[in-house]
Amino acid sequence: MESSLIPEQPLLISPSLAATIGLEEAILLAVLSDAALHQVGTAYHLNRQQIQRRLPFWSDADVQRISKNLQEKGIVTLTGAPYLQSQSIAWCFSEGVLATEPSSAATPSAPQAPRPAPITGRQSNQIAPNWQPDSELMAQLAQYSIPDYFIRQQVPEFVTYWRERAEAHHAWGNKFLKQVVRRWREHQTGLFQRDQDTAMTADWRPSRDAVELLVRHSGISLTFVEDAIPEFVLYWQERGEIGRTWNSKFTQHVKRQWARFTSAIEHDTEPKRIPDNWQPSEDAYDVLTLANIDLEFAKRQVAEFVLFWRESNKLYSSWNTKFLQHVKYHWARQHALTNTATQGNHHVQQQPSAGASATRDRSLIEDLTDRSWAS
């Protein structure tokens, strides 16, 4: 007696097979195996209408995902374009996967469901020397907000490691995804949480990852990053705060400064002599404010700066840039001299005038090109 709740032939799957390769994969494998019984040869094909009739509970995206999983597990080889593109599945079974019972010589009976062979290590495969993550895997990793450059950096080490171990696995894509996610979390922890609760010290330096993030991936000049370190250290030393995310604070600080700095650079590329009445732009002062440099100190530098460059008769396309370098240099140098005097138990009040006379003994060109203070 036929049940009204089962109006069509049910799908028969093996519980042990489902436990081995996954329930969804076992269901699709049963459908593909049944379809293969009614086709000739070793290359098989089902169009979207046929698949919808057999698997109405899955969307097209589900069918593409699960068929790809079967291929990654070494059970089938997909010979056509992805399902969402071709609206069909074309496949071949891997050796030993499709096994059917021999037909009985007795009277005809109801068709028997094909019984796939157990999935063993023979369906696994070693990783290829030129293995690369496909577009779907890259899209999955992008959902974790992992940048493309970081994913690509992990490929050579991943391939080398597994080739040296000579192990075979069903799904290299899944293993790669887990490794990259783990490495990215470690990377973020190292970049933004490596510091413990400590005060800012005079010898503090940003981590290599923080500098690489700013230079390689934010397009900021390495010299600009180096120049920002002394002022950053000075600012947080004076505040006396305790923190554990100094790298994060530094990257945010430099990015804000860089945005102001680039907007302050004059777009006129034609070099010109500095005018007698030249004054820094408001954007230049904004950059200095972000660098925590006293604006009154900066304004006192203008007259000497203009006088020197008027007498040198040099031509430059951006005097704002020159002025920013000049002020940053003298600000850091003044504080370095003051700190040295304090630590040596000298008369602090006499040090600024001595430092000023020392700087006047040097040319402005030497001041701007000397980076010894930054080390």
N, C-alpha and C positions, 0 to 999 in steps of 0.2 A: 504494500500500500504506500503510495507516494505522499509525502508530507506536503501540505500546502505552504509550509514555511521554507521549504527547500525546492523551489520550482525548477532549478537548473542543477547541472552536475557540479558537485562541490569540488573545491580544491583540496587535494591530498598532499600533505607535507609531512616530512619526517621530523619528529620532535628533537631527535639527537642532531639532525642536520641544522635545524633552526637554532639550537643551542651553540652550534659550532660556527656558523657563518652569519647568524642573525635572522630574526623572524621575517623581516621584509625581504631580505635576500632569498630566503628559502621559498617564499611565496612566488616571487618573480621567477626563480629557477624552475619551479614546478610548472608555471605557465609556458616558459620557453621550451622545457622538455616535452610537454604535451604537444606544442605546436610543431616540434621537430619530427614527431611521429607521422605527421601528415604531409611532410615535405620531402623532396628527394634531394640527395646529396649531403654535403657536410656544411654548407653555407645556408643559413636560414634567414627568414624575414617576416616581420609582422608590421602592418601599418597601424596608424593611430586608431582607426575604427575597430580593428580586431582587438587591440589592446584595451580600448575603452569597454568593449563588450565583456572581456575577461576580468578586467581590474577597474570597475567603475568607481571604486572608493579612493583611487589615487589621482592626484593632479598630474599634469604633464611634467611639472618640475620634480615630483616624486619619482616618476618613472625614469627620468634622466639620471637623477641622483642614485637610485638603487641599482640601475643597470651599470652605472660607472663603478659602484662599489663591487659588483660581481666581477668586473674586469680587473679591478685593483687586487682582488683576492685570488686572481689567477684561475677563475672558474670559466669565464668566457672571454672571447676576444671580440670587441665591437668593431665591425668592419665598415660601418657607415658614419655619417656625420652625427653629432649629438642630437638627441631626440627632439629637443625644443626647436632645432633648426630643420631637421629632415622630416619630423612627424612620423618617424618609423624607427624600428630597431632592426638592424642587420647584424648578425653575429655568427660566430663559430664556437663550438664547445672546445675547451681544452682537453687534452688527451686523458681518457679515463674518467671523465665526468659523467657522460651520458651512457648509462647502461640499462638495457631493457631486458625483461624476461623473454626467453625464446617462446614463440607461439606454440600453443598446445595443438597436438594432432587430433584432439577430440573435437566434440561438437563446438560450434562457435559459442563464445561466452561474451559477457560484457567486457568492453575494453579495459585493460589494466592500466593503471597510472604508471608512468615511467618511474623507475627508482634510481635516482642519482647515486653514483658511487660515493663512498665516504670521502670527505675532504681531508686529505692527508698532506704531509709536507711536500709531496711531489708537485702539488699545485702552487707552492710558493716559488719565488724567484729571487735571485740575488739582484742587488741594485746595479743598474748600468753605470758605466764610468761617466757617461754624459747626461745622467739623470738631472731633470729640471722640474720644478713645480709647475703644474699647468695653470691655466687661467682661473679655473674654478677654485683650486687650492689657494691661489693668490687672493681671490675674492673673499674666501673664508678667513684668511689671516687678516685682511684689511678690516674685517668686522671687529677685530681686537684693537683697532687703531695702531697697528704696527706698520711703520713706513716701509715702502718698497725697498729702499736701499738696505735696511737692516735684514730683511728677508733674504735678499740676494747674497749678503755677506755670509749667511749661515750655510749656503749650499755646498761649497767645496769641502768644508770640514765634515758635514753630514755624510757626503758621498765617500770621502776618504775613510772615515771611521768604520762605516758598515762594509766597505769593500775589504778593509784589512781584517775584519772579523769573519768575513766570508759566510755570513748568515743569510738565510732566505726568509722572506716574510711575504705575507699576502698583500699588505697595503702600506707601501712606502710613504704615500701621501699623508696617511694618518700619523705615522711616526714622525714625519717632518713637522707637521702642524703642532704636535705636542712639544717637540723640542724647541721650536721657534717661540711658542708662547711662553715656555719656561725661561728661555734665554732673555726674552724681552722684559719679563718681570724682574729678572735678576739685574738687567741693564738699568731699568728704571730705579730699582732700589739702590744700585750703586751710584747712580747719577744724582738723585735727589735726597737720599736718606742715608748716605754713607757717613756723614758727619754725625757725631753724637752731640749731646747738649754741652757745647763748649763756647767759650768766649772767643771773639776774633783776636788773632795774634798777628804780630808785625810781620811774621814770615809766612802768612797764609797765602796759598796759591789755589786757583780753581783746579778741579780735577781735569785729567786729560779728556774725559768724555764731555765735560762741560765746554771746554775750549773747542773740541771737534764739532760739537753741536752748533756753536756760534760761527765758526769759521767755514766749515764745509757745508753745513746745511742751512745756515741763515745768511751766508754770503757776506759776513762781516770781516773787515780787514784784521789780520792777526796783530798788526801794530796797534790798531785801535783797541783791541781786547787787552793787550799788554799794558797800554797806557791807562786803562780804566782800573787796573788792579790797585795801585797805590792809593788813589782817591777813595776807592771802595773800602779798603782796609782802614784808612784813616777815619772815615765816617763812622764805621761800626765800632772801632776802638773807642772813639770819643763817646759814643752812646752807651758803651759798656753792657750791651745786651748779650744774653746767652741764647744760642740757637743750634739747630741741627741741620738746617737746610741752607747753608751758606752758598752752595753751588747753585741752588735754585734762585736765591736772591740775586746772585751775581749775573746769571743769564738774563733775568728780567731787567736788571739795571742796565746792562750793556745794550740790550735790544732797544730800550727806551732812548738811551743816549744816541744809538746809531740812527734811529729814525729821525731824531732832531738834527743830528749832524748832517745826514744826507740832504735834508730839506734846507739846511743852512748854506750848503755849497752853492755857489753861484753857477748858473747854467751857461753863462757867457764863456765860451772856450777861448776867446781871444785874450792873450796876455796884455796887461796894461800896467802902467806905473801907478803907485798909490797916490791918491789925491791929498792935497795939503789938509783938507778938512775931513779926511776919512774917519768914519765911525763904524764900529761893529754893528751888524744887523741885530734885530730883536731875537731872531732865531739863534744867533751865536750866543747871546746872553742866556737864552733858554737852555742851550746845551751845557753851559757852564753851571747853571743852577742845578740841573740834573746831576752834574758831577760833584755837587755840594761844595762848589768853590764860591767864596765870598765875592759878590758882585762889586763891592767897593774896591776890593783888591784888583779885580779885573779892569775896572775903569781907570785905576791909577796907572795901568800898563799902556794905555792907548797912546799917550803923548810920546813916550820913549819909542814905542813900536813904530809909529808913523815917522818920527825923526830919523830913526835908523834906516828904514827902507826908502825914505826920500833921498837920503845921502848916498845909499848904495846904488840908486837908480836902476834897480832890478825890475823886471816885468813878471807878473804872475796873473793867472786867470781868476784866482780866488783868494782875496786877502782875508776873508773870514776864516778860511781854513788855516792860514798861517797864524792868525791871531789866536785861534783856539789852541794850536800846538804851543805857542809862546806862553800863554797864560797857564796852561796845564803844567808845563815844564817848571816855571818859576814858583807856582803854588806848591808843587810836590817838593821842590828843592828847598823852599823856605821852611816847610814843616820838617824836612829831614835834618836841616841844620839846627832847628829848635830842639828836636828830640835828642840829637847828639849832644847838644850843650847841656840839656837837662840831665842826661845820663852821666855826663862827665863832671857833674857838680861845678860847672862854670857859671858865670854871671849871665843869667838868661836874658836880662834886659840889654846886654851889650851885643848879643849874638846877631840880631837882625841887621844892625849896621855893618858888622863885619862880613856877614853873608852878602849884603848888598854890594859892598866894595869888591868882594871876590867875584861876583857875577859880572860887575862892570869891567873887570880885568879881562874877561873873555868876550869874544865877539858873539853877536846874536846868532850867527850861523853855527858857531860851535855849540851854543846853548841848545839850539833846535835839533841838532844832529846827535848830541851826546845823550845816550840812553842808559848811562851807568846808574842813574838814580832808580831806574825801574828794576834793576837786578838786585 
